[in-house]
Amino acid sequence: FMVHGMGLFTNILDDQVSDDLRNYIRRRNYELSDEEIIPLDTPDGRHSFGINANEDPSVALALNQIGTHKLLHETLEKLLGPDPAVAEITAITVEPGAEAQGWHPDVKPLGSSIKYGRTFTHSYSLFIPLQNVTKRMGATELCPGTHYCSSEYLEDMCIEGGFQASESNSMDKAWKVGDGLMMNQKMWHRGGVYNPSRRERNPDRVVFILTFISRPNFGLDHRQLSHGTYFHIHPFMYGHTFQDLKNAQVSMSFPFSMFRSIGIWKPPNANWGYDWVTTSSLRIANGENGYHFEDLDHFVKHHPLSKRLPSFLHGVVKPESGWQFYIQDTIHRFRTFFFVIFVSFIITYLTVVLVIDFLESGKNQRLFSTLKRFLCISLIVLFLAKRAAETVKQTQFCRSVDSKTVYARPFLPKPRSRRQLEKLSKKSIFRPTTVPSKTDVLFGNRYDSKNIGNYINFLNYHPGNKKMRELLDTYTDLYHSYKDLPKVFEDEVVKVIDSNLDQFLLQNDFGEWTIMGDKERKNNILKHLTYGGTSQGLLFKALDKEAAVLFSDAKFGTKIRSSTAMKEKTLESLAHWRDEVLVKNINLLKLLKNSTKDVNFSASKANGGRFDLSTTYKLPSCPTYDESLLRTNSTKNFIGKSASHNFKVGDRILYSYQGSGYWLDGKIIHIEFNNYAYTERRFSDGLIERGGVFLKKVKPYVPLKEKDEICYIVRSCPSCKSTYIHGTVEVAYPDFTYDLDFESNDAEYGTDGEFVARRYEQEV
């Protein structure tokens, strides 16, 4: 799942349950109201709707078999954490002749965990066919690995490299009924075209779909729902988790499901999923699909919940104010309505009592006893209401809302003043920034959290990081075998690994990727070599990971984010512990390899031999940094004849833009005679530049970094002559935008990298 973004689980549903559920779904397709129909891409010949767990016995049985599938359960908990939430229960029916959908992910790349791993949730959809599916029936087409891509323009790549879940028209090799294909919602896919056969029966293709996300954990996990997906679900199915599937007949039945859905009540031993109030609030706040202003009028007129309310309780729908004003006005009207009901009841009741007393000439004095009883009851109700309000206010959710820590912005705003910058770690300041590429080795601490499942290891699956791990696996034993030889032998192993890796990049506090210096590269390689090969090294590796989690929680978590002093002290102590104890005391680990006794901890002699984890370390008054951090590679290294690089179709390369001598990145789309390539570059204004070039005239793609000399290309129109403005990169951001300083002393901030070309002293 972490490599390809998908996996297949066999025999989730048995044949009988699959057949019963399929027949029920096909019947329901003809009974759907307009409010129940879920809109789909390429809707002709496709039907979809949200399913209630207990609207038919076959649904509850299917959910039970899904909930009791051991391997599926274990996999989801490793990916998403304990007892993940159920975010979608739907079915899609595809009729013969339906066209193919467009390639797409289910969540927006720029509003998901691809770029903001601690801001947005990870989600997985499970597709279970309720009959065998062959290639001609339009089996789902998949584009593996694209869950790591934040680009919104991957359709051409998926057309070229994608494949169908079933590549055969033979029933023996079909996607089997009841087998579940689970995929990351960030992975690109599409429903295939259903090509009906003239000689065989053409059954509808019916797929049962569930989507899972990490369940909310307020106070520890401040991620929000990813953007782009609808999370289609029946109105009474919100708030449930994977455990509820095991006994769906009871735990997901009415009226309990209704209370669970709106966040009022759940069984004592159950967990909260995402209830309707939380889900809708998030989607309204982010302007998500189905919650734009134009959707508000449809909600008021057609949503089942809205249709049950009298018109006088609906808030005013104003184009300039939208959902927020409508909700506030509706709440105000409810409050006014119940207050009027309450006052009317009191006045009516007291009037009746007064009339009775008048008719009885005040013999029983009912008015006085009624007022006394009413006052006592009101005081009791007021006391209970106040206690209930205080209890709710003390919940982690409400405290998180009050402190504005329930959800967090993706990255910190970057300070502009030098004084503010000096308060930050040198790792966030004195490094040139760049844009990461596929072959770079990435380091960051935003994924160091135990609340995001296996995504704590997300960066380990980046291609550059995988290559580093492979090299470490190859050379670790050799490195440890040199322990009794001069240090030069160990240094040579480090050099060999270092020479086979590209840039080492560290993500700073502001989301920028910064280039590590030579000393830090060596320390990182040395640390990981030392961690391998011995049980003591593995122990220190585990301790380092725990320290990384604590460091990340202190920096990005909600517990101490509001306390600046506590946060700074915690980060200072953890950084000292990791750098001083686990990195600079590498020799200690070498001693541990030879003996587990008679080891002198020089820092802890005064503590009776105890291992000193003191937090008395003081940062220097002025930030210091490795001089190699400011070194940039000479542009002349790029110049000259091309090395023997084996280019292939699809490679990203650098080529001269319109023969100007200014170098943009493009893609090889065709190679002839092993020495000539056709290249392509797509621009956002619709222009596609294609050309041909000898392979010896191109170079492998190299990302821009700070201090690189550039040329900013200005075009008034696609066919207009270009103007070239010389300058340098001041800051490089991860989204391919740059701050530029021009030779004319002008500057541009947040410039789109589309027309930022490399500039060299002589042409290739």
C-alpha positions, 0 to 999 in steps of 0.5 A, a space after each residue: 500500500 505504501 509503494 503502489 497505493 493499493 492492494 487486493 483482499 480475496 474472499 471478503 464476501 461469499 457468493 451468496 451474500 454478494 448475489 443477494 446484495 447485488 439483486 437488492 442494489 439493482 432493484 433500488 436503482 429503479 426506486 431512487 429519488 432525486 435526493 438519493 442519487 449521487 452524481 458521478 463523472 460520466 453519469 450516463 449508464 452509471 447509478 450510485 446511492 448511499 446505503 443504510 446498513 439496515 435497509 435490507 438484510 443483505 447489507 448488514 450481512 455484507 458489512 458483517 463479513 467485511 468487519 470480520 475479515 481479519 487481514 483487512 482489519 489488521 491492514 486498515 489499523 496499520 495504515 490508519 490507526 486503531 478502529 478507523 472511521 467509516 466515511 462512505 457506504 455506497 454502491 455503483 452500478 454500471 450498465 453495458 455501453 457506459 463510457 469510460 470516466 476521466 482519470 482522477 484522484 478522489 481527493 485534491 492533491 493540494 488539499 490532502 496528505 500528499 503535501 500536508 501529512 499532519 494537516 489532512 487525513 489519509 483515506 482508503 476506499 474498498 471496492 468489492 465487485 458483486 459479480 465477476 468483472 472482465 476487461 470488457 465490462 469496464 474493470 476499474 483502471 488503476 495508476 499505481 504510485 500516483 498517491 505520491 504525486 501532487 500534480 493535477 496533470 497526470 492523465 497522460 501518464 496514466 493513459 500510458 502506464 495505467 492498467 485495468 483490475 482485470 486484463 482478460 475477458 475470460 471469466 477464469 481470469 476475471 476480477 472475482 466476485 467478493 474480492 476487495 480492491 482497496 486503494 489510497 484515495 490520492 491514487 489516480 484511477 477511473 471507471 473503464 468503458 463497458 464494451 457489451 458483447 454481441 454473443 454473450 450476456 451483458 450483466 450490469 457491473 455492480 460494485 459495493 464501496 466503503 471508505 475508511 479514514 482515521 477516526 477523530 482524536 481531538 487533542 492529539 490529532 488535529 488533522 481535518 478531512 481531505 479536500 475534494 471528495 464528497 464522502 457520500 454516505 446515508 444521513 444515518 450512517 455518520 459517526 460509525 467506525 470499523 468495529 460497528 460493522 461486525 454487528 451492524 444489525 444492532 450497532 447501526 440500527 435506527 434510532 441509535 444510528 440517528 443519534 450517532 449520526 448527529 453526534 448526540 449519543 454512542 454506545 459506551 464501548 464504541 468509538 466516535 467516527 466523523 458525525 454529520 455535524 463535524 463533517 458538514 462543518 468542515 466541508 462548509 468551512 473549506 467550501 467543499 463539493 456540495 457545500 458551495 453557495 449554489 448548493 445551499 438553495 438545493 439543501 434548503 429545498 431538497 435535503 431530507 433533514 431540511 425538508 422536515 423543518 417548517 419554513 419559518 425555522 429556516 434561516 435567510 439565504 443571502 448570496 453575500 453571506 452563504 452557509 455561515 449566516 444561514 446556520 447562525 440565523 437558523 439557530 437564532 430562529 430555533 432559540 426564539 421559537 423555543 423561547 416563545 413556546 416556553 413563555 406561551 406555555 407558562 402564560 397559558 398554564 398560569 392563566 388556567 390556574 388563575 381562572 380555576 382559583 377565581 372560580 373556586 374563590 381562592 379556596 385551594 390557592 392553586 396559583 401559589 403552589 403552582 408558582 412554587 412548584 414551577 420555581 423549584 422545577 426551573 431551578 433544578 433544570 437550570 442547575 442541570 443545564 449549567 452542569 451539562 454546559 460545563 461538562 461539555 465545555 471541559 471536553 477535549 473538543 471544546 477546549 481545543 476549539 476555545 484555544 484554536 488548536 482543534 485544527 492547525 494551519 499546514 506550516 508556520 508563517 515565516 518571520 520577516 525580521 532578523 530578530 524573530 529569525 534568530 529565535 528559531 533553530 539554525 536548521 530553519 534559517 541558514 540553508 539554501 532552499 530548493 525543490 525536491 526531486 525524485 532522487 533526493 533523500 528527504 528528511 522531515 519531522 512532520 510525519 513523526 507522529 503516532 496518530 497517523 498510522 503507518 504514514 509515520 514512515 511515509 518518507 521512507 518510500 520516497 525513491 531517493 530514501 529507498 535508494 539510501 536504505 538499499 545502500 545502507 543494507 549493502 554496506 552496514 555489515 562491511 562498515 561494522 567489520 572495519 571496527 578494528 581497522 584504522 578510521 580511514 576504512 570506515 570513512 571510505 564506506 561513508 564516502 562510497 554511499 555518499 557518492 551514490 546519492 543526490 541531495 540531502 534535503 531537510 524540510 524546515 518549519 515553514 515547509 521549505 526544503 533546504 539543502 544539507 551541508 557536507 558535514 550533515 550528510 556524513 553524520 546522517 549516513 554515519 548514524 544510520 550505518 551505526 544503528 544497523 547490525 547490532 541489537 544495541 544500535 537498533 535500541 538507539 535507533 528506536 530511542 531516536 525515533 521516539 525522540 523524533 516523535 516527541 520533537 514533532 509533537 512539541 513543534 506541531 502538536 496541540 498539547 503545548 503549542 499555545 505555550 511558547 516558553 514550554 515549547 522552546 524549552 522542550 525543543 531545545 532539550 530534545 534537539 540536544 538529546 538527539 544531537 549530543 547523545 545520539 549523533 556526536 557520541 557515536 563512539 559510545 555505540 562502537 563500545 557497546 558493540 564490543 561489550 555491554 559492561 565496563 562502559 564509562 559514560 563520561 557525562 554521567 560519572 557524577 550521577 552514580 553511573 546513571 545515563 544522564 539525560 539532563 536538559 541543562 544544555 544552553 543554546 549559544 547566544 548567536 546561531 552558528 552553522 556549518 559553512 558548507 551549508 552556504 556552498 552552492 555547486 558551480 554552474 560550470 559543473 553543468 557545462 560540457 559534454 553530456 555524461 553517459 546518461 541512459 535517457 528513456 521515454 518519460 525522463 525529465 530533462 533540461 533543454 534549451 528554450 527555443 534555442 535561447 541558451 536558457 534551460 527549462 525542464 521538459 519530458 522526453 516523449 520519443 527517442 530515435 536511433 538511440 541518440 535523438 529525442 523529441 521533447 515536450 513541455 506543457 504551459 498553463 496557458 495551453 501552449 505545448 512546446 515540442 521539439 527535437 534535440 540530440 541526447 548529447 545536448 540535454 542533461 538530467 533534470 536538476 532542481 533550482 536552488 537558492 543563489 542559482 542564476 536564472 532567467 525569467 521568461 516573459 511572454 505577452 501571448 503564446 505566439 509573442 516574442 519572449 523577453 529575458 530578465 536575468 536574476 538569481 533565486 532568493 528562495 525556492 518553495 516546494 510548490 515550484 514558486 520562487 522569490 527572485 532578485 533581478 540584476 536591475 535591483 527589482 524583486 518578484 515574490 512567489 513567482 511561478 516556476 513555469 517560466 524560470 529558466 536556468 542561466 549558464 555562462 556558456 551553452 551546452 
